[in-house]
Amino acid sequence: MSWWLLYKNKDADDELNLTDLGSVMGKGQIVAGCIAPHPPHLVYAENPPQNEPVAEGGWEQLRWGYERLRDSLADKEYDAIVLLSPHWQTYVGTHFLGLPQFEGLSVDPIFPNLFRYHYDMTVDVELAKAIHDEAEAAGLPVKMMENPDFRVDYGTITTGHLFNPDWDKPIVVISSNRSTAYYSVEVMQEIMVELGKATRKAIEASGKKVVVLASNSLSHRHFTTESEMPEDMSKEHITSHAMHLWDMRIIEYMRTGQSQRILDEMPEFTEQAIAESDGGGISWLLSTLDTPDYPAILHGYGTIIGTGNAVVEWPCYQHEVTAA
Amino acid sequence: MSEGGIVASFVVPVHPHTVLAPDQNPGWRKLRDAYDDAAATIKDLNADLIIIYSTTWPSIIGHQIQADPNPEWVLVDHDFHDLGSISYSFNIDAAFAHAWNDASEKRGLQSRCVNYKGFPIDVGSVVALTLLNPDNKIPAVIVSSNMYANRSETTVLAKSCLDVVKAQGRRAVAVTAMSLSNRMFTDFIDAKQDKIHSLKDDEWNRKILEFLEQGRMEDVGQLSRTIHQQIRVQKVVAFKPMWWLSAMNGNRNDLTGKVLAYEAIHGAGCAVVHIDPTPSGAGEKEYDEDDVEYFHGERGVLDSGEEDSADTQHEHEQPSDGGQKIERNGPALWDPTEAEGSVNTDAAPKPVGAYPHARKVGDMLFLSGVGPRQPGTNAIPGGPIHDENGEPLDYDIKAQTHAVVDNVKRIVEEAGATMDQVVDVTTFLVDMKRDFSGYNEVWAQTLGKVGPTRTTLAIDALPTPIAVEMKVIVHLGE
């Protein structure tokens, strides 16, 4: 039993048994878990010095959402970021960046006109290896990525930049195992729930304070044309009313602490909203957070080239017992 | 300058094993040797252009065409990074890329050239160009695989490419970088134990290769949707490269094919196939799907809210390049609804209300009323029955009836069924006295040969200016 479950069950006891708690929890802690979408448009619109193209703004609702997320966690101490990216797609197991430093130029193969970003990131290899080992012990196929020529995917870089523009925290990057592409959303979710449990276990054992990020959109039907000026917000809207309804339904579950319903409806959501949840990020995140039954904070919602995107935070620090 | 054309086509695998680790498995070595044979053939043919359609370069905003004259970088595969890195420096024909882009736009496609330092050329293109063009002497061009593109869009993409090949008098080689079955093992395996993922995948692969060896490229294209459903990972990249390659070869079934190798790479079906345009003598066979010249599909969606605001539209849209008119004589068009079991296709005309093209219930398929309007253009073969002011027009009931049957066929086939599974038809005619005879004649030539039960009713009017509509029921079972 995790220390969070011990805490949740404490009402059955007169008082939380801190001795038992201490025996299982180690000193690691998940400070917060977030859905942090990665469309490159958000970086493009912000004009950071690392990105070559220049924009006249755009997608402010989401960029300000990221700003609110950063403000929300500004006074929280944490040691590392753990991020699962649907744009590092692996079909043979789950992979982890396994070298301490990656730098180079990331060009989005789909929107190269928007995203040509010079990155330099530090990896928490120790924590990555710890999650790798826990996942392996749970029976999942896993591999450390130790090729120095590897180019980090743009989803990781976009979410990494928007969550932490200073890049001053080491990061663990987990690939998206495309199990759903072979079998079904249900199989994907089984694997991702196991990976989430392993992630949580490794974090708890690591003694580190960690923020967990699922780099994910919600509904994911794109427009197939682009405005002459991509940041022309008069052209931006959800692709269909059905997509809007699905996005709001899932966000409402998040806002009202109904994580289990999100997991229960994942197959329908993924299929009918063509949702990016097929990459497993949301299932993994909710599992890592132990399927939270407390409300998440919606920092922002908006569409990007028709897809639905939300910046959402589960403030674990308010709900879980701290080790300190 | 002589007219250019396709001097050879190749199907080649995408995974990096043939470059980085051919000797770890005898099958990988066979694929590598076949790749080398293909490179020698291309050299012997004096080809002056290699055109790569890569399934590992997905795109969203139409098709993208590589236009950096000399892209250089180091590729590491997302899955097989432990095999090593592939440095590349390619010779891209940027002028051809731009001409292809222009030709695509003229045919109604959304496309764009990309020319950015550090652009991540995909693994399929890197492997194919590294092995097929080892000394980099032959200029190349690479095009993406649009994740939303349907058959018509992919076919028109090939035709726009051929426009330029012919105009420039090029001796071009067309290459699809692709797997056959693309299901890999989901766990790590000993390289020596590699094999096709499943017997079913293997059997489908061998059937595809049998067709290709017989030069039946168009037949493979016709089977593309079925193949995708049977042996392909479902999302992102369908088995659409065969649409492209078939169109690049004139949608023929009398080509000369040769399978140079067929092996597994981590479970996926991988083959090197040479398609020679020389007629095999087998004779041209029926080509029974629309041979699309101009793309009329979903475009301009960013403006759809403004366009659809009117309840009734009567304007005739004329593309700036002189393409076909989009007829708007009638009610506004809707996207088909997508409730459970719905079957919808871009190959059928858009609905005039909130309903799907068809809906499956158990082993039955129920079609919404189908008229003769054409997908994309909304035109009515045989002409409308009245003009925009309601004044009667002369029209051809036989042409309208043929068009209805064609639309029914497209919807039925989208559901994975065939016309001989149609069991019941209700036909609505707006002028029984005038039209029954002509309609009945076309019926006898088409659905009458299948033998469904039929009821024909006279009605006052239909929502669009058409004379005939059919309500069809299909039994999907044995």
Interface residues (C-beta under 8 A of the other chain):
Chain A: W88 Q89 T90 Y91 V92 G93 H95 G104 L105 S106 V107 P109 I110 F111 P112 N113 R116 P141 K143 M145 E146 N147 D149 F150 R151 D153 S175 N177 R178 S179 T180 A181 Y182 H222 F223 T224 T225 E226 S227 K235 H237 T239 S240 A242 Q272 D278 I305 G306
Chain B: W57 P58 S59 I60 I61 G62 V74 V76 H78 D79 F80 H81 D82 G84 S85 Q110 V114 Y116 K117 G118 F119 P120 D122 N146 Y148 R183 M184 F185 T186 D187 F188 V233 Q234 K235 H266 E298 R299 G300 V301 L302 D303 G305 D335 E338
